[in-house]
Structure formats: C-alpha cells, structure tokens
Amino acid sequence: MKKTTRKSDRESSGNIFIDLGFQPHEAAVMLLRCELAEALRKWIDREGITQAQAAERLGVAQPRISEISRNKVDKLSLDYLVGLCAKAGVAVKVRTAA
C-alpha cells in the first residue's frame, strides 16, 4: 500500500498547546512548564546523576524528579520549577513582548 504524506492545512502557532486546542493562557503556562522541565532534564544529564541524586541535591522527593523526567508538568507550578532551576544553577530568563 502506498503511503501518502499530507501537508498540514495550518501552520503551527509556535505553541503546541495552542495547536492542540488549549486556551491561550493555559497554553502559555504549559509551554513554560515544559521548557523549564526540559532545562532540568538537561541539567541532570549534564551532571550525570540519577533521579535520586538530583532529588537529594535539589532538596525534593525523588517522585518529583520522576514527574519532571516524564514531563508530567501539569502537576508542578511555574514557581516550583523556577525554584528548582535556581537550586540547580540553571539560569531562567523571561522575555515579554508587548
């Protein structure tokens, strides 16, 4: 059977959560959470540490690191993720456009 590729009828908005139908305010928060979780995952990889070691260094329970590793960011607040980034020495910058 021949496979056909279909070009999307819509271009991406730049935020997958908007493209999935989330309200803009929810989509913005979810995207930020995912970006912070990704930064923490990269930190863990760079440090070459386990989830348990990351949890100990960040002063949190290991299941929280597991949630970050599995991108279960809906359970974590932006404030919490920013705090973990600060503890890990991961710089967080916010840029706004008015």
N, C-alpha and C positions, 0 to 999 in steps of 0.2 A: 504494500500500500504506500502510495506516495505521500510524504509529509509536506504540508504547505506551511509557510510562515506567513503570519498576518501582521502587518504593521498596525500598531495601535492607532485608534481613531483620535486619541487625545494625547497631548504631550503631558509629561509629568509636571506637577506643580513645584517640584523640588522638595516636597514633604510627602513621603509615602503615606502618612496617616491621613492627610487631606485626600489623597488619591483613593484611599480605602473608605472614605466617607465620614471620617470624624469631623466634628465641628472644628473650626479654625483654632479656637483657644485650647481645645483638648489636644489637637494635633501638634501645636507648638510645644506644649509641655511634654508630650510623649517623645517628640523628636529630641528635645534637650535631654531627657532622661536617658534615651538610648545613646546619645553622644557621650554623656558622662560615664555610662556603664562601659562603653567601648574603650574609653580612655583608661578606666580602671583595669579592664581585662588586659590591655596592652602593658600597663604597669606591672601586673602580675607576671606576664610573660617575660618582660624585660628583666625583672628581678629573679626569674627562675625559681619562683616559690610556689608552694602548694596553696590550696584554698585555706587550709588550716593555718598555715604560716601567715598568709595575708590577713586572715581574721585576727590573729594574735597581734600583728604589727599595727593594725588599724583599730584595735580595741573593740571588735564586734564579734558576734557569734558566727561560726562557720556557715550556718544556713543562709545568712545574709550574703556572704560571698558567693554561695551557690546560686542564689537568685540573680546576682549580677552576672555570673558566668553564663547562666541560661537565659539572660535578657528578660527576666521577669520584673521589669522595671515598673510595672503598674502597681507593685507593692511597695515601692520606695519613693520617697518625696524628693523633689529637687534639692531641698535644703540638706537632706541626709546625704545625697550623692555628692553635693558640693563639699560638704564636710569631710567625707571620705577622701575625696580628691586632695583636699588641703592636707590631710594627715599623711597622704601618700607622696606629697610633694608634686602633685600633678597640677600645673597651672590651669586655672579656669578663667576664661575671658568672655565677657558678654558684649556683644555689639548690637546696637539697635539702629534701625533705620526709620526715620520719621517722615 
